[in-house]
Amino acid sequence: MSTESAQEFYGRWARLYDVIARRTPGIARLRRRAAAACRLEPGDTVVEMGCGTGANLPFLRERVGPTGTVIGIDFTRQVLERARAATADYDNVSVVRGDATRPPLGTGAAAAETDGGEIDAVLATFVVGMLEDPVAAVDDWCDLVGSDGTVVLANAARSETWYAPPVNAVFRAIVILSTPPTMQLRYENDPHIRLDEKIDAAHARLRHRSAAVADETHVLGVVRLTGGRLE
């Protein structure tokens, strides 16, 4: 899927994604846990890659406090508008339009927010499965935070629990319905299998790059959360 068609697709469904991102049972607990895994302290700077409608940003702001900095990056204008509205009361939270694989942190508003300082953590939730080369993106994010920084990934993939078959059947249907074109019933390569491969590779790369790793599963084993403190 091209960047342009992806922007059109996610922009068209921005309102529905916002509801799902905030109202799915258990999702607030997961987002709070992802923010905690970033190992943030008051005054820190954190960047969320692919922030979507901004559902994680308030939880990150809780961690860095009023003296810290939170930056959300996404390429879809319609979802960013919702993210801006959701964080309008915070003067230390900003959202920037850009590509998570080439984050615009050295120019414009993002450069002003970081003020040339270090980035303490990067968070990416439900993002790497949409990237062409998720391993390269993880490497870039690790380089961005540098030594003793933290990168956290949270992604949905097929469950490996004993009750996985019915859970995975539902998961496969959700993946197909959220993969353009949504009405296509047959694929040369099943999108849920390709999604699993990307997520496995991205999380494995983060574990390889990290000195300390925390691995967790949530939501019936479907959501995998990996936090890595860099060497």
BELHU-V990837 format. One record per residue. N is the residue number from 1. RES is the residue in one small letter. PHI is phi in whole degrees, -180 to 180 (NA if undefined). OMEGA is omega in whole degrees, -180 to 180 (* if undefined). NEAR is the number of other ideal C-beta (glycine too) atoms within 10 Angstrom. Layout:
n->{N;N}
res->{RES;RES}
phi->{PHI;PHI}
omega->{OMEGA;OMEGA}
near->{NEAR;NEAR}
This chain:
n->{1;2;3;4;5;6;7;8;9;10;11;12;13;14;15;16;17;18;19;20;21;22;23;24;25;26;27;28;29;30;31;32;33;34;35;36;37;38;39;40;41;42;43;44;45;46;47;48;49;50;51;52;53;54;55;56;57;58;59;60;61;62;63;64;65;66;67;68;69;70;71;72;73;74;75;76;77;78;79;80;81;82;83;84;85;86;87;88;89;90;91;92;93;94;95;96;97;98;99;100;101;102;103;104;105;106;107;108;109;110;111;112;113;114;115;116;117;118;119;120;121;122;123;124;125;126;127;128;129;130;131;132;133;134;135;136;137;138;139;140;141;142;143;144;145;146;147;148;149;150;151;152;153;154;155;156;157;158;159;160;161;162;163;164;165;166;167;168;169;170;171;172;173;174;175;176;177;178;179;180;181;182;183;184;185;186;187;188;189;190;191;192;193;194;195;196;197;198;199;200;201;202;203;204;205;206;207;208;209;210;211;212;213;214;215;216;217;218;219;220;221;222;223;224;225;226;227;228;229;230;231}
res->{m;s;t;e;s;a;q;e;f;y;g;r;w;a;r;l;y;d;v;i;a;r;r;t;p;g;i;a;r;l;r;r;r;a;a;a;a;c;r;l;e;p;g;d;t;v;v;e;m;g;c;g;t;g;a;n;l;p;f;l;r;e;r;v;g;p;t;g;t;v;i;g;i;d;f;t;r;q;v;l;e;r;a;r;a;a;t;a;d;y;d;n;v;s;v;v;r;g;d;a;t;r;p;p;l;g;t;g;a;a;a;a;e;t;d;g;g;e;i;d;a;v;l;a;t;f;v;v;g;m;l;e;d;p;v;a;a;v;d;d;w;c;d;l;v;g;s;d;g;t;v;v;l;a;n;a;a;r;s;e;t;w;y;a;p;p;v;n;a;v;f;r;a;i;v;i;l;s;t;p;p;t;m;q;l;r;y;e;n;d;p;h;i;r;l;d;e;k;i;d;a;a;h;a;r;l;r;h;r;s;a;a;v;a;d;e;t;h;v;l;g;v;v;r;l;t;g;g;r;l;e}
phi->{NA;-71;-60;-65;-68;-63;-62;-64;-64;-72;-66;-65;-104;-58;-65;-65;-62;-64;-63;-63;-65;-109;-112;-60;-54;85;-71;-64;-62;-64;-66;-64;-67;-63;-64;-64;-66;-73;57;-86;-126;-53;94;-73;-118;-131;-119;-103;-87;70;-73;58;-83;90;-63;-84;-60;-62;-69;-68;-65;-57;-75;-90;71;-70;-95;-92;-135;-123;-124;-110;-122;-155;-98;-104;-59;-65;-74;-66;-61;-70;-64;-63;-64;-71;-117;-62;-81;-106;-84;-113;-119;-132;-122;-131;-82;179;-92;-63;-85;-139;-61;-81;-92;-99;-138;62;-63;-64;-65;-65;-69;-78;54;76;-82;-79;-100;-85;-155;-125;-119;-139;-114;56;-118;-62;-67;-93;-94;-67;-131;-66;-64;-63;-64;-62;-59;-63;-68;-64;-64;-66;-84;70;-60;71;-81;-130;-121;-125;-118;-134;-147;-97;-146;-61;-71;-115;-79;-67;-99;-64;-50;-69;-63;-70;-64;-66;-61;-59;-62;-64;-62;-64;-68;-103;-112;-62;-79;-69;-92;-74;-101;-121;-129;-62;-125;-55;-63;-72;-72;-63;-62;-57;-61;-66;-67;-58;-66;-65;-68;-64;-66;-64;-61;-65;-82;-102;-84;-137;-131;-121;-116;-141;-126;-140;52;61;82;-80;-95;-108;-121;-126;-116;-126;-92;-73;-77}
omega->{-180;179;-178;-180;177;179;179;-178;-177;175;-179;-177;-175;-178;179;179;179;178;-180;-177;-175;-170;179;-180;179;-173;179;178;179;-179;177;179;178;178;179;-180;179;176;-177;175;177;-180;-179;175;180;178;173;178;-177;-173;180;-177;171;-176;180;-169;177;179;176;179;175;-176;-176;179;-177;-180;180;-178;176;179;175;-179;174;-177;-175;-174;-175;179;177;177;177;178;178;180;-177;-176;-175;-178;-178;-180;179;174;179;176;-173;177;-180;-178;-180;178;175;-172;-177;-175;-178;-176;171;-174;-179;178;179;-179;-179;176;177;-179;-178;175;-174;-178;172;176;175;-180;178;-175;-168;179;179;-175;178;-178;-176;179;178;179;179;177;180;-179;176;178;-178;-179;176;-175;178;172;-176;172;-179;176;171;-175;178;177;-179;180;177;180;-179;179;-173;-172;180;178;-178;176;177;-179;179;180;179;-180;-179;-179;-179;179;-180;-7;-170;-178;179;-177;-180;-180;175;174;-178;-176;-179;177;177;178;178;-178;180;-178;177;-178;-179;-179;177;180;178;177;-180;-176;-168;175;178;-173;171;179;179;171;-178;174;177;178;-177;-177;178;180;177;175;-179;171;-172;178;*}
near->{13;7;10;9;11;14;18;15;16;21;16;13;17;18;12;10;21;20;10;16;20;15;10;12;7;11;16;15;11;19;21;15;17;24;26;15;21;25;19;23;12;10;12;23;21;28;27;31;26;24;28;25;28;26;23;27;27;18;20;28;21;14;19;23;13;10;9;20;22;30;27;28;25;25;19;24;12;18;27;23;15;21;27;16;12;19;21;9;8;13;8;16;25;19;27;21;15;19;15;22;17;11;21;15;17;9;10;12;13;20;13;10;18;16;8;7;10;13;20;22;28;26;30;27;24;16;22;27;20;17;19;9;14;25;16;13;24;27;17;16;30;21;12;18;22;12;9;12;23;24;27;25;29;25;24;20;23;20;21;11;13;7;10;15;10;10;16;20;10;12;22;16;11;13;20;17;9;16;19;15;8;10;7;10;5;6;12;4;8;14;16;21;14;14;21;19;14;20;22;14;15;27;23;13;23;26;14;13;18;18;10;11;14;15;12;14;14;17;17;16;18;20;21;21;19;23;24;27;18;21;11}
